[in-house]
Amino acid sequence: MVKQSEDSKDNTTAVNQPKVAIIILNWNGWKNTVECLESLYQNDYSSFTVILVDNGSKDDSVKKIQEYTLGKLTFDSTFFEYNHESKPIKVIKRAEDIKYIQELLLIENPMNYGFSAGTNIGLQIAKKQQADYALLLNNDIVVDKHFLSALIFEAEKNPQIGIAGPTIYHYNQPTTIDFAGENLNLWRVKGKEYTQSSKLPRFVDKIEGSCMLIRKNVLEKIGFLYTKYWAYWEETDLCFRAKKAGFKIVYIPNSSVWHKVASSIGGEDNLRRQYYLNRNRILFARRNLDWSTQAKFLLYFYGFELWLKVVVELKHHTIEGAFMWLNAGFDGLRMYLDPRNAP
Protein backbone atom coordinates (compact mmCIF):
# COMPACT_ATOMS: atom_id res chain seq x y z
CA MET A 1 0.00 0.00 0.00
CA VAL A 2 1.38 3.41 -0.96
CA LYS A 3 1.20 5.84 1.92
CA GLN A 4 -0.42 9.25 1.51
CA SER A 5 1.21 12.42 2.74
CA GLU A 6 0.05 13.55 6.16
CA ASP A 7 -1.16 16.86 4.68
CA SER A 8 -3.84 15.16 2.59
CA LYS A 9 -5.38 13.52 5.66
CA ASP A 10 -6.70 16.89 6.83
CA ASN A 11 -7.91 18.08 3.46
CA THR A 12 -11.59 17.53 4.27
CA THR A 13 -11.37 20.18 7.00
CA ALA A 14 -9.66 22.65 4.65
CA VAL A 15 -12.55 22.83 2.19
CA ASN A 16 -16.25 23.50 2.61
CA GLN A 17 -17.38 20.02 1.56
CA PRO A 18 -18.56 20.61 -2.01
CA LYS A 19 -21.02 17.99 -3.23
CA VAL A 20 -19.49 15.27 -5.40
CA ALA A 21 -21.47 12.88 -7.60
CA ILE A 22 -19.39 9.74 -8.22
CA ILE A 23 -20.38 7.98 -11.44
CA ILE A 24 -19.46 4.30 -11.87
CA LEU A 25 -20.32 2.18 -14.88
CA ASN A 26 -20.85 -1.57 -14.45
CA TRP A 27 -21.08 -4.15 -17.21
CA ASN A 28 -20.89 -7.79 -16.14
CA GLY A 29 -18.36 -6.86 -13.48
CA TRP A 30 -20.05 -6.96 -10.08
CA LYS A 31 -17.02 -8.47 -8.33
CA ASN A 32 -14.89 -5.48 -9.30
CA THR A 33 -17.75 -3.09 -8.56
CA VAL A 34 -18.38 -4.17 -4.98
CA GLU A 35 -14.67 -3.89 -4.16
CA CYS A 36 -14.66 -0.42 -5.69
CA LEU A 37 -17.78 0.57 -3.71
CA GLU A 38 -16.40 -0.74 -0.45
CA SER A 39 -13.21 1.30 -0.86
CA LEU A 40 -15.33 4.37 -1.62
CA TYR A 41 -17.43 3.98 1.50
CA GLN A 42 -14.24 3.89 3.56
CA ASN A 43 -12.86 7.16 2.12
CA ASP A 44 -12.63 10.17 4.42
CA TYR A 45 -14.64 12.63 2.31
CA SER A 46 -18.29 12.60 3.36
CA SER A 47 -20.22 14.84 0.93
CA PHE A 48 -20.73 12.46 -1.97
CA THR A 49 -23.33 10.28 -3.60
CA VAL A 50 -22.68 7.30 -5.87
CA ILE A 51 -24.49 6.94 -9.21
CA LEU A 52 -23.93 3.37 -10.37
CA VAL A 53 -25.05 2.78 -13.95
CA ASP A 54 -25.49 -0.86 -14.91
CA ASN A 55 -25.08 -1.15 -18.68
CA GLY A 56 -27.37 -4.11 -19.34
CA SER A 57 -25.36 -6.73 -17.44
CA LYS A 58 -26.20 -10.42 -17.93
CA ASP A 59 -24.33 -11.80 -14.91
CA ASP A 60 -26.81 -10.93 -12.11
CA SER A 61 -24.79 -7.80 -11.33
CA VAL A 62 -27.79 -5.85 -10.02
CA LYS A 63 -28.78 -8.68 -7.67
CA LYS A 64 -25.20 -9.14 -6.43
CA ILE A 65 -24.70 -5.41 -5.82
CA GLN A 66 -27.97 -5.28 -3.87
CA GLU A 67 -26.79 -8.22 -1.77
CA TYR A 68 -23.56 -6.35 -1.09
CA THR A 69 -25.41 -3.25 0.13
CA LEU A 70 -27.42 -5.43 2.54
CA GLY A 71 -24.23 -6.87 4.01
CA LYS A 72 -24.95 -10.33 2.59
CA LEU A 73 -21.99 -10.46 0.23
CA THR A 74 -18.51 -10.55 1.73
CA PHE A 75 -15.11 -10.59 0.06
CA ASP A 76 -11.41 -10.11 0.76
CA SER A 77 -9.22 -7.26 -0.47
CA THR A 78 -5.54 -6.55 0.01
CA PHE A 79 -6.31 -2.82 0.22
CA PHE A 80 -8.78 -2.60 3.13
CA GLU A 81 -10.75 -4.58 5.71
CA TYR A 82 -14.35 -5.28 4.74
CA ASN A 83 -17.01 -3.37 6.73
CA HIS A 84 -20.06 -5.61 7.32
CA GLU A 85 -22.50 -2.72 7.83
CA SER A 86 -25.23 -2.38 5.19
CA LYS A 87 -25.14 0.53 2.76
CA PRO A 88 -28.20 2.54 1.70
CA ILE A 89 -29.27 1.87 -1.90
CA LYS A 90 -32.03 3.00 -4.24
CA VAL A 91 -32.59 1.05 -7.48
CA ILE A 92 -34.16 3.19 -10.20
CA LYS A 93 -35.01 3.19 -13.84
CA ARG A 94 -33.33 5.69 -16.14
CA ALA A 95 -36.38 7.95 -16.55
CA GLU A 96 -37.00 8.66 -12.87
CA ASP A 97 -36.36 12.14 -11.51
CA ILE A 98 -33.64 12.07 -8.85
CA LYS A 99 -32.85 14.60 -6.15
CA TYR A 100 -29.55 14.77 -4.25
CA ILE A 101 -29.63 12.03 -1.63
CA GLN A 102 -26.86 10.45 0.40
CA GLU A 103 -27.18 6.92 -0.93
CA LEU A 104 -26.19 4.69 -3.79
CA LEU A 105 -28.33 5.14 -6.89
CA LEU A 106 -28.33 2.00 -9.04
CA ILE A 107 -29.61 2.68 -12.55
CA GLU A 108 -30.56 -0.27 -14.75
CA ASN A 109 -30.02 0.27 -18.47
CA PRO A 110 -31.76 -2.22 -20.77
CA MET A 111 -28.61 -2.68 -22.90
CA ASN A 112 -24.94 -1.81 -23.11
CA TYR A 113 -24.76 1.82 -24.27
CA GLY A 114 -20.96 1.91 -24.14
CA PHE A 115 -18.79 3.98 -21.82
CA SER A 116 -19.64 7.39 -23.25
CA ALA A 117 -23.43 7.16 -23.35
CA GLY A 118 -23.62 5.15 -20.12
CA THR A 119 -21.51 7.73 -18.30
CA ASN A 120 -23.61 10.57 -19.72
CA ILE A 121 -26.69 9.06 -18.05
CA GLY A 122 -24.87 9.41 -14.74
CA LEU A 123 -23.76 12.95 -15.61
CA GLN A 124 -27.36 13.94 -16.34
CA ILE A 125 -28.36 12.79 -12.85
CA ALA A 126 -25.37 14.59 -11.31
CA LYS A 127 -26.60 17.76 -13.02
CA LYS A 128 -30.10 17.27 -11.58
CA GLN A 129 -28.55 16.79 -8.15
CA GLN A 130 -26.70 20.11 -8.59
CA ALA A 131 -23.43 18.48 -7.59
CA ASP A 132 -20.41 20.80 -7.51
CA TYR A 133 -18.20 18.11 -9.04
CA ALA A 134 -18.69 14.90 -10.97
CA LEU A 135 -16.15 12.12 -10.48
CA LEU A 136 -15.88 9.50 -13.21
CA LEU A 137 -14.62 6.27 -11.67
CA ASN A 138 -14.03 2.89 -13.31
CA ASN A 139 -15.57 -0.04 -11.47
CA ASP A 140 -12.20 -1.86 -11.53
CA ILE A 141 -10.54 0.77 -9.34
CA VAL A 142 -9.84 0.68 -5.61
CA VAL A 143 -9.40 4.08 -3.98
CA ASP A 144 -7.18 5.28 -1.18
CA LYS A 145 -8.91 6.60 1.92
CA HIS A 146 -7.75 10.17 1.21
CA PHE A 147 -8.00 10.22 -2.59
CA LEU A 148 -11.12 12.39 -2.88
CA SER A 149 -10.26 14.89 -0.16
CA ALA A 150 -6.87 15.42 -1.84
CA LEU A 151 -8.49 16.03 -5.25
CA ILE A 152 -11.09 18.45 -3.85
CA PHE A 153 -8.50 20.29 -1.76
CA GLU A 154 -6.40 21.13 -4.83
CA ALA A 155 -9.37 21.87 -7.09
CA GLU A 156 -10.86 24.30 -4.60
CA LYS A 157 -7.58 26.24 -4.44
CA ASN A 158 -7.84 27.32 -8.08
CA PRO A 159 -11.20 27.92 -9.82
CA GLN A 160 -9.44 27.61 -13.19
CA ILE A 161 -8.87 23.90 -12.53
CA GLY A 162 -11.61 22.22 -14.53
CA ILE A 163 -10.45 18.59 -14.46
CA ALA A 164 -8.20 16.82 -11.96
CA GLY A 165 -6.93 13.29 -11.54
CA PRO A 166 -4.85 11.17 -9.14
CA THR A 167 -1.80 8.96 -9.35
CA ILE A 168 -3.02 5.65 -10.75
CA TYR A 169 -1.12 2.56 -9.60
CA HIS A 170 -1.30 -1.00 -10.92
CA TYR A 171 -3.68 -3.07 -8.80
CA ASN A 172 -1.42 -6.15 -8.96
CA GLN A 173 1.77 -4.11 -8.46
CA PRO A 174 0.62 -1.60 -5.86
CA THR A 175 3.79 0.54 -5.87
CA THR A 176 4.11 0.73 -9.67
CA ILE A 177 2.64 3.86 -11.27
CA ASP A 178 0.48 3.25 -14.33
CA PHE A 179 -0.57 6.86 -14.96
CA ALA A 180 0.48 10.26 -13.64
CA GLY A 181 -0.93 12.59 -16.29
CA GLU A 182 -0.47 12.72 -20.04
CA ASN A 183 0.55 15.18 -22.74
CA LEU A 184 -0.45 14.85 -26.40
CA ASN A 185 1.56 14.72 -29.61
CA LEU A 186 -1.12 16.24 -31.84
CA TRP A 187 0.19 15.49 -35.32
CA ARG A 188 0.48 11.79 -34.42
CA VAL A 189 -2.58 11.87 -32.13
CA LYS A 190 -0.77 9.90 -29.47
CA GLY A 191 -0.31 10.49 -25.79
CA LYS A 192 2.91 10.55 -23.81
CA GLU A 193 2.03 9.27 -20.36
CA TYR A 194 3.95 10.18 -17.24
CA THR A 195 4.80 7.13 -15.15
CA GLN A 196 6.69 9.05 -12.48
CA SER A 197 5.01 11.02 -9.75
CA SER A 198 5.89 14.61 -8.88
CA LYS A 199 6.15 16.46 -5.59
CA LEU A 200 3.65 19.11 -6.66
CA PRO A 201 0.55 19.10 -8.88
CA ARG A 202 1.33 19.61 -12.57
CA PHE A 203 -0.70 20.82 -15.51
CA VAL A 204 -1.17 18.23 -18.25
CA ASP A 205 -3.20 17.74 -21.45
CA LYS A 206 -5.17 14.75 -20.23
CA ILE A 207 -6.41 12.92 -17.14
CA GLU A 208 -7.52 9.28 -17.36
CA GLY A 209 -11.27 8.78 -17.51
CA SER A 210 -10.85 5.87 -15.10
CA CYS A 211 -10.66 8.45 -12.28
CA MET A 212 -11.45 12.00 -13.35
CA LEU A 213 -12.81 14.84 -11.21
CA ILE A 214 -14.77 17.39 -13.29
CA ARG A 215 -15.95 20.77 -12.04
CA LYS A 216 -19.62 21.39 -12.87
CA ASN A 217 -18.74 24.63 -14.73
CA VAL A 218 -16.85 22.53 -17.28
CA LEU A 219 -19.87 20.39 -18.09
CA GLU A 220 -22.13 23.44 -18.21
CA LYS A 221 -19.82 25.14 -20.69
CA ILE A 222 -18.71 22.32 -23.01
CA GLY A 223 -21.26 19.55 -22.47
CA PHE A 224 -20.82 15.85 -21.72
CA LEU A 225 -18.86 13.03 -23.35
CA TYR A 226 -19.17 12.63 -27.12
CA THR A 227 -21.02 9.34 -27.54
CA LYS A 228 -19.73 8.35 -31.00
CA TYR A 229 -16.44 7.24 -29.39
CA TRP A 230 -18.35 4.48 -27.53
CA ALA A 231 -15.18 3.65 -25.57
CA TYR A 232 -11.70 5.27 -25.37
CA TRP A 233 -10.59 8.78 -26.33
CA GLU A 234 -13.81 10.36 -25.07
CA GLU A 235 -12.02 11.60 -21.94
CA THR A 236 -9.19 13.01 -24.09
CA ASP A 237 -11.81 14.78 -26.18
CA LEU A 238 -13.39 16.20 -23.00
CA CYS A 239 -10.02 17.39 -21.65
CA PHE A 240 -9.10 18.97 -24.98
CA ARG A 241 -12.42 20.83 -25.18
CA ALA A 242 -12.04 21.96 -21.56
CA LYS A 243 -8.59 23.41 -22.28
CA LYS A 244 -9.95 25.23 -25.33
CA ALA A 245 -12.64 26.70 -23.07
CA GLY A 246 -9.98 28.10 -20.73
CA PHE A 247 -9.89 25.49 -17.98
CA LYS A 248 -6.76 23.84 -16.54
CA ILE A 249 -6.19 20.07 -16.44
CA VAL A 250 -4.15 19.04 -13.41
CA TYR A 251 -2.54 15.88 -12.05
CA ILE A 252 -2.66 15.60 -8.23
CA PRO A 253 0.24 13.41 -6.98
CA ASN A 254 -0.93 12.89 -3.38
CA SER A 255 -4.24 11.36 -4.45
CA SER A 256 -3.94 7.63 -5.15
CA VAL A 257 -6.02 4.84 -6.65
CA TRP A 258 -5.27 1.31 -7.91
CA HIS A 259 -6.50 0.09 -11.29
CA LYS A 260 -7.07 -3.36 -12.79
CA VAL A 261 -6.16 -2.03 -16.22
CA ALA A 262 -8.74 -2.58 -19.02
CA SER A 263 -10.45 -5.43 -17.17
CA SER A 264 -13.93 -4.58 -18.49
CA ILE A 265 -12.91 -5.07 -22.12
CA GLY A 266 -10.52 -7.98 -21.75
CA GLY A 267 -7.06 -6.63 -20.93
CA GLU A 268 -4.55 -4.20 -22.38
CA ASP A 269 -3.77 -6.24 -25.52
CA ASN A 270 -7.36 -7.19 -26.34
CA LEU A 271 -8.04 -6.62 -30.07
CA ARG A 272 -11.39 -5.00 -29.38
CA ARG A 273 -9.70 -2.47 -27.12
CA GLN A 274 -6.97 -1.80 -29.70
CA TYR A 275 -9.62 -1.30 -32.38
CA TYR A 276 -11.37 1.47 -30.44
CA LEU A 277 -8.11 3.08 -29.33
CA ASN A 278 -6.94 3.46 -32.95
CA ARG A 279 -10.25 4.13 -34.69
CA ASN A 280 -11.02 6.89 -32.22
CA ARG A 281 -7.73 8.66 -32.82
CA ILE A 282 -9.11 9.53 -36.26
CA LEU A 283 -12.42 10.72 -34.80
CA PHE A 284 -10.53 12.83 -32.23
CA ALA A 285 -8.50 14.48 -34.99
CA ARG A 286 -11.64 15.38 -36.93
CA ARG A 287 -13.32 16.93 -33.91
CA ASN A 288 -10.44 18.75 -32.28
CA LEU A 289 -7.49 19.58 -34.55
CA ASP A 290 -6.99 22.39 -37.04
CA TRP A 291 -6.90 21.49 -40.74
CA SER A 292 -3.11 21.67 -40.99
CA THR A 293 -2.56 19.27 -38.06
CA GLN A 294 -5.31 16.98 -39.35
CA ALA A 295 -3.55 16.75 -42.72
CA LYS A 296 -0.23 15.85 -41.05
CA PHE A 297 -1.90 13.17 -38.95
CA LEU A 298 -3.82 11.61 -41.84
CA LEU A 299 -0.67 11.50 -43.97
CA TYR A 300 1.26 9.89 -41.11
CA PHE A 301 -1.47 7.38 -40.17
CA TYR A 302 -2.67 6.27 -43.63
CA GLY A 303 0.65 6.70 -45.38
CA PHE A 304 2.85 4.98 -42.80
CA GLU A 305 1.59 3.74 -39.42
CA LEU A 306 -1.44 1.74 -40.57
CA TRP A 307 0.50 -0.33 -43.13
CA LEU A 308 3.47 -0.80 -40.83
CA LYS A 309 1.17 -2.20 -38.13
CA VAL A 310 -0.57 -4.51 -40.62
CA VAL A 311 2.78 -5.92 -41.79
CA VAL A 312 4.02 -6.37 -38.21
CA GLU A 313 0.80 -8.19 -37.24
CA LEU A 314 1.01 -10.51 -40.26
CA LYS A 315 4.69 -11.25 -39.65
CA HIS A 316 4.83 -11.59 -35.88
CA HIS A 317 1.32 -11.92 -34.48
CA THR A 318 -2.01 -12.86 -36.07
CA ILE A 319 -4.12 -12.23 -39.14
CA GLU A 320 -6.87 -11.10 -36.74
CA GLY A 321 -4.58 -8.32 -35.53
CA ALA A 322 -3.94 -7.21 -39.11
CA PHE A 323 -7.67 -7.08 -39.83
CA MET A 324 -8.20 -5.14 -36.60
CA TRP A 325 -5.88 -2.39 -37.89
CA LEU A 326 -7.54 -2.37 -41.32
CA ASN A 327 -11.00 -2.16 -39.77
CA ALA A 328 -9.92 0.61 -37.41
CA GLY A 329 -8.50 2.56 -40.34
CA PHE A 330 -11.55 2.05 -42.56
CA ASP A 331 -14.13 2.78 -39.86
CA GLY A 332 -12.12 5.75 -38.63
CA LEU A 333 -12.05 7.23 -42.14
CA ARG A 334 -15.80 6.70 -42.50
CA MET A 335 -16.36 8.55 -39.22
CA TYR A 336 -13.92 11.27 -40.29
CA LEU A 337 -15.88 11.92 -43.49
CA ASP A 338 -19.26 11.95 -41.70
CA PRO A 339 -20.23 15.64 -41.34
CA ARG A 340 -22.17 14.81 -38.16
CA ASN A 341 -18.82 14.32 -36.40
CA ALA A 342 -17.63 17.83 -37.15
CA PRO A 343 -16.99 19.95 -34.05
C-alpha positions as CSV (number, residue, x, y, z in Angstrom):
1,M,0.0,0.0,0.0
2,V,1.4,3.4,-1.0
3,K,1.2,5.8,1.9
4,Q,-0.4,9.3,1.5
5,S,1.2,12.4,2.7
6,E,0.1,13.5,6.2
7,D,-1.2,16.9,4.7
8,S,-3.8,15.2,2.6
9,K,-5.4,13.5,5.7
10,D,-6.7,16.9,6.8
11,N,-7.9,18.1,3.5
12,T,-11.6,17.5,4.3
13,T,-11.4,20.2,7.0
14,A,-9.7,22.6,4.7
15,V,-12.6,22.8,2.2
16,N,-16.3,23.5,2.6
17,Q,-17.4,20.0,1.6
18,P,-18.6,20.6,-2.0
19,K,-21.0,18.0,-3.2
20,V,-19.5,15.3,-5.4
21,A,-21.5,12.9,-7.6
22,I,-19.4,9.7,-8.2
23,I,-20.4,8.0,-11.4
24,I,-19.5,4.3,-11.9
25,L,-20.3,2.2,-14.9
26,N,-20.8,-1.6,-14.4
27,W,-21.1,-4.1,-17.2
28,N,-20.9,-7.8,-16.1
29,G,-18.4,-6.9,-13.5
30,W,-20.1,-7.0,-10.1
31,K,-17.0,-8.5,-8.3
32,N,-14.9,-5.5,-9.3
33,T,-17.8,-3.1,-8.6
34,V,-18.4,-4.2,-5.0
35,E,-14.7,-3.9,-4.2
36,C,-14.7,-0.4,-5.7
37,L,-17.8,0.6,-3.7
38,E,-16.4,-0.7,-0.4
39,S,-13.2,1.3,-0.9
40,L,-15.3,4.4,-1.6
41,Y,-17.4,4.0,1.5
42,Q,-14.2,3.9,3.6
43,N,-12.9,7.2,2.1
44,D,-12.6,10.2,4.4
45,Y,-14.6,12.6,2.3
46,S,-18.3,12.6,3.4
47,S,-20.2,14.8,0.9
48,F,-20.7,12.5,-2.0
49,T,-23.3,10.3,-3.6
50,V,-22.7,7.3,-5.9
51,I,-24.5,6.9,-9.2
52,L,-23.9,3.4,-10.4
53,V,-25.0,2.8,-13.9
54,D,-25.5,-0.9,-14.9
55,N,-25.1,-1.1,-18.7
56,G,-27.4,-4.1,-19.3
57,S,-25.4,-6.7,-17.4
58,K,-26.2,-10.4,-17.9
59,D,-24.3,-11.8,-14.9
60,D,-26.8,-10.9,-12.1
61,S,-24.8,-7.8,-11.3
62,V,-27.8,-5.9,-10.0
63,K,-28.8,-8.7,-7.7
64,K,-25.2,-9.1,-6.4
65,I,-24.7,-5.4,-5.8
66,Q,-28.0,-5.3,-3.9
67,E,-26.8,-8.2,-1.8
68,Y,-23.6,-6.3,-1.1
69,T,-25.4,-3.2,0.1
70,L,-27.4,-5.4,2.5
71,G,-24.2,-6.9,4.0
72,K,-25.0,-10.3,2.6
73,L,-22.0,-10.5,0.2
74,T,-18.5,-10.6,1.7
75,F,-15.1,-10.6,0.1
76,D,-11.4,-10.1,0.8
77,S,-9.2,-7.3,-0.5
78,T,-5.5,-6.6,0.0
79,F,-6.3,-2.8,0.2
80,F,-8.8,-2.6,3.1
81,E,-10.8,-4.6,5.7
82,Y,-14.4,-5.3,4.7
83,N,-17.0,-3.4,6.7
84,H,-20.1,-5.6,7.3
85,E,-22.5,-2.7,7.8
86,S,-25.2,-2.4,5.2
87,K,-25.1,0.5,2.8
88,P,-28.2,2.5,1.7
89,I,-29.3,1.9,-1.9
90,K,-32.0,3.0,-4.2
91,V,-32.6,1.1,-7.5
92,I,-34.2,3.2,-10.2
93,K,-35.0,3.2,-13.8
94,R,-33.3,5.7,-16.1
95,A,-36.4,8.0,-16.6
96,E,-37.0,8.7,-12.9
97,D,-36.4,12.1,-11.5
98,I,-33.6,12.1,-8.9
99,K,-32.9,14.6,-6.1
100,Y,-29.5,14.8,-4.2
101,I,-29.6,12.0,-1.6
102,Q,-26.9,10.4,0.4
103,E,-27.2,6.9,-0.9
104,L,-26.2,4.7,-3.8
105,L,-28.3,5.1,-6.9
106,L,-28.3,2.0,-9.0
107,I,-29.6,2.7,-12.5
108,E,-30.6,-0.3,-14.8
109,N,-30.0,0.3,-18.5
110,P,-31.8,-2.2,-20.8
111,M,-28.6,-2.7,-22.9
112,N,-24.9,-1.8,-23.1
113,Y,-24.8,1.8,-24.3
114,G,-21.0,1.9,-24.1
115,F,-18.8,4.0,-21.8
116,S,-19.6,7.4,-23.2
117,A,-23.4,7.2,-23.4
118,G,-23.6,5.2,-20.1
119,T,-21.5,7.7,-18.3
120,N,-23.6,10.6,-19.7
121,I,-26.7,9.1,-18.1
122,G,-24.9,9.4,-14.7
123,L,-23.8,13.0,-15.6
124,Q,-27.4,13.9,-16.3
125,I,-28.4,12.8,-12.9
126,A,-25.4,14.6,-11.3
127,K,-26.6,17.8,-13.0
128,K,-30.1,17.3,-11.6
129,Q,-28.6,16.8,-8.2
130,Q,-26.7,20.1,-8.6
131,A,-23.4,18.5,-7.6
132,D,-20.4,20.8,-7.5
133,Y,-18.2,18.1,-9.0
134,A,-18.7,14.9,-11.0
135,L,-16.2,12.1,-10.5
136,L,-15.9,9.5,-13.2
137,L,-14.6,6.3,-11.7
138,N,-14.0,2.9,-13.3
139,N,-15.6,0.0,-11.5
140,D,-12.2,-1.9,-11.5
141,I,-10.5,0.8,-9.3
142,V,-9.8,0.7,-5.6
143,V,-9.4,4.1,-4.0
144,D,-7.2,5.3,-1.2
145,K,-8.9,6.6,1.9
146,H,-7.8,10.2,1.2
147,F,-8.0,10.2,-2.6
148,L,-11.1,12.4,-2.9
149,S,-10.3,14.9,-0.2
150,A,-6.9,15.4,-1.8
151,L,-8.5,16.0,-5.3
152,I,-11.1,18.4,-3.9
153,F,-8.5,20.3,-1.8
154,E,-6.4,21.1,-4.8
155,A,-9.4,21.9,-7.1
156,E,-10.9,24.3,-4.6
157,K,-7.6,26.2,-4.4
158,N,-7.8,27.3,-8.1
159,P,-11.2,27.9,-9.8
160,Q,-9.4,27.6,-13.2
161,I,-8.9,23.9,-12.5
162,G,-11.6,22.2,-14.5
163,I,-10.5,18.6,-14.5
164,A,-8.2,16.8,-12.0
165,G,-6.9,13.3,-11.5
166,P,-4.8,11.2,-9.1
167,T,-1.8,9.0,-9.3
168,I,-3.0,5.6,-10.8
169,Y,-1.1,2.6,-9.6
170,H,-1.3,-1.0,-10.9
171,Y,-3.7,-3.1,-8.8
172,N,-1.4,-6.1,-9.0
173,Q,1.8,-4.1,-8.5
174,P,0.6,-1.6,-5.9
175,T,3.8,0.5,-5.9
176,T,4.1,0.7,-9.7
177,I,2.6,3.9,-11.3
178,D,0.5,3.3,-14.3
179,F,-0.6,6.9,-15.0
180,A,0.5,10.3,-13.6
181,G,-0.9,12.6,-16.3
182,E,-0.5,12.7,-20.0
183,N,0.5,15.2,-22.7
184,L,-0.4,14.8,-26.4
185,N,1.6,14.7,-29.6
186,L,-1.1,16.2,-31.8
187,W,0.2,15.5,-35.3
188,R,0.5,11.8,-34.4
189,V,-2.6,11.9,-32.1
190,K,-0.8,9.9,-29.5
191,G,-0.3,10.5,-25.8
192,K,2.9,10.6,-23.8
193,E,2.0,9.3,-20.4
194,Y,3.9,10.2,-17.2
195,T,4.8,7.1,-15.2
196,Q,6.7,9.1,-12.5
197,S,5.0,11.0,-9.7
198,S,5.9,14.6,-8.9
199,K,6.2,16.5,-5.6
200,L,3.7,19.1,-6.7
201,P,0.6,19.1,-8.9
202,R,1.3,19.6,-12.6
203,F,-0.7,20.8,-15.5
204,V,-1.2,18.2,-18.3
205,D,-3.2,17.7,-21.4
206,K,-5.2,14.7,-20.2
207,I,-6.4,12.9,-17.1
208,E,-7.5,9.3,-17.4
209,G,-11.3,8.8,-17.5
210,S,-10.9,5.9,-15.1
211,C,-10.7,8.4,-12.3
212,M,-11.4,12.0,-13.3
213,L,-12.8,14.8,-11.2
214,I,-14.8,17.4,-13.3
215,R,-15.9,20.8,-12.0
216,K,-19.6,21.4,-12.9
217,N,-18.7,24.6,-14.7
218,V,-16.9,22.5,-17.3
219,L,-19.9,20.4,-18.1
220,E,-22.1,23.4,-18.2
221,K,-19.8,25.1,-20.7
222,I,-18.7,22.3,-23.0
223,G,-21.3,19.5,-22.5
224,F,-20.8,15.8,-21.7
225,L,-18.9,13.0,-23.4
226,Y,-19.2,12.6,-27.1
227,T,-21.0,9.3,-27.5
228,K,-19.7,8.3,-31.0
229,Y,-16.4,7.2,-29.4
230,W,-18.3,4.5,-27.5
231,A,-15.2,3.7,-25.6
232,Y,-11.7,5.3,-25.4
233,W,-10.6,8.8,-26.3
234,E,-13.8,10.4,-25.1
235,E,-12.0,11.6,-21.9
236,T,-9.2,13.0,-24.1
237,D,-11.8,14.8,-26.2
238,L,-13.4,16.2,-23.0
239,C,-10.0,17.4,-21.6
240,F,-9.1,19.0,-25.0
241,R,-12.4,20.8,-25.2
242,A,-12.0,22.0,-21.6
243,K,-8.6,23.4,-22.3
244,K,-10.0,25.2,-25.3
245,A,-12.6,26.7,-23.1
246,G,-10.0,28.1,-20.7
247,F,-9.9,25.5,-18.0
248,K,-6.8,23.8,-16.5
249,I,-6.2,20.1,-16.4
250,V,-4.1,19.0,-13.4
251,Y,-2.5,15.9,-12.1
252,I,-2.7,15.6,-8.2
253,P,0.2,13.4,-7.0
254,N,-0.9,12.9,-3.4
255,S,-4.2,11.4,-4.5
256,S,-3.9,7.6,-5.1
257,V,-6.0,4.8,-6.7
258,W,-5.3,1.3,-7.9
259,H,-6.5,0.1,-11.3
260,K,-7.1,-3.4,-12.8
261,V,-6.2,-2.0,-16.2
262,A,-8.7,-2.6,-19.0
263,S,-10.5,-5.4,-17.2
264,S,-13.9,-4.6,-18.5
265,I,-12.9,-5.1,-22.1
266,G,-10.5,-8.0,-21.8
267,G,-7.1,-6.6,-20.9
268,E,-4.5,-4.2,-22.4
269,D,-3.8,-6.2,-25.5
270,N,-7.4,-7.2,-26.3
271,L,-8.0,-6.6,-30.1
272,R,-11.4,-5.0,-29.4
273,R,-9.7,-2.5,-27.1
274,Q,-7.0,-1.8,-29.7
275,Y,-9.6,-1.3,-32.4
276,Y,-11.4,1.5,-30.4
277,L,-8.1,3.1,-29.3
278,N,-6.9,3.5,-32.9
279,R,-10.3,4.1,-34.7
280,N,-11.0,6.9,-32.2
281,R,-7.7,8.7,-32.8
282,I,-9.1,9.5,-36.3
283,L,-12.4,10.7,-34.8
284,F,-10.5,12.8,-32.2
285,A,-8.5,14.5,-35.0
286,R,-11.6,15.4,-36.9
287,R,-13.3,16.9,-33.9
288,N,-10.4,18.8,-32.3
289,L,-7.5,19.6,-34.6
290,D,-7.0,22.4,-37.0
291,W,-6.9,21.5,-40.7
292,S,-3.1,21.7,-41.0
293,T,-2.6,19.3,-38.1
294,Q,-5.3,17.0,-39.3
295,A,-3.6,16.7,-42.7
296,K,-0.2,15.9,-41.1
297,F,-1.9,13.2,-38.9
298,L,-3.8,11.6,-41.8
299,L,-0.7,11.5,-44.0
300,Y,1.3,9.9,-41.1
301,F,-1.5,7.4,-40.2
302,Y,-2.7,6.3,-43.6
303,G,0.7,6.7,-45.4
304,F,2.9,5.0,-42.8
305,E,1.6,3.7,-39.4
306,L,-1.4,1.7,-40.6
307,W,0.5,-0.3,-43.1
308,L,3.5,-0.8,-40.8
309,K,1.2,-2.2,-38.1
310,V,-0.6,-4.5,-40.6
311,V,2.8,-5.9,-41.8
312,V,4.0,-6.4,-38.2
313,E,0.8,-8.2,-37.2
314,L,1.0,-10.5,-40.3
315,K,4.7,-11.3,-39.7
316,H,4.8,-11.6,-35.9
317,H,1.3,-11.9,-34.5
318,T,-2.0,-12.9,-36.1
319,I,-4.1,-12.2,-39.1
320,E,-6.9,-11.1,-36.7
321,G,-4.6,-8.3,-35.5
322,A,-3.9,-7.2,-39.1
323,F,-7.7,-7.1,-39.8
324,M,-8.2,-5.1,-36.6
325,W,-5.9,-2.4,-37.9
326,L,-7.5,-2.4,-41.3
327,N,-11.0,-2.2,-39.8
328,A,-9.9,0.6,-37.4
329,G,-8.5,2.6,-40.3
330,F,-11.6,2.0,-42.6
331,D,-14.1,2.8,-39.9
332,G,-12.1,5.7,-38.6
333,L,-12.0,7.2,-42.1
334,R,-15.8,6.7,-42.5
335,M,-16.4,8.5,-39.2
336,Y,-13.9,11.3,-40.3
337,L,-15.9,11.9,-43.5
338,D,-19.3,12.0,-41.7
339,P,-20.2,15.6,-41.3
340,R,-22.2,14.8,-38.2
341,N,-18.8,14.3,-36.4
342,A,-17.6,17.8,-37.2
343,P,-17.0,19.9,-34.0
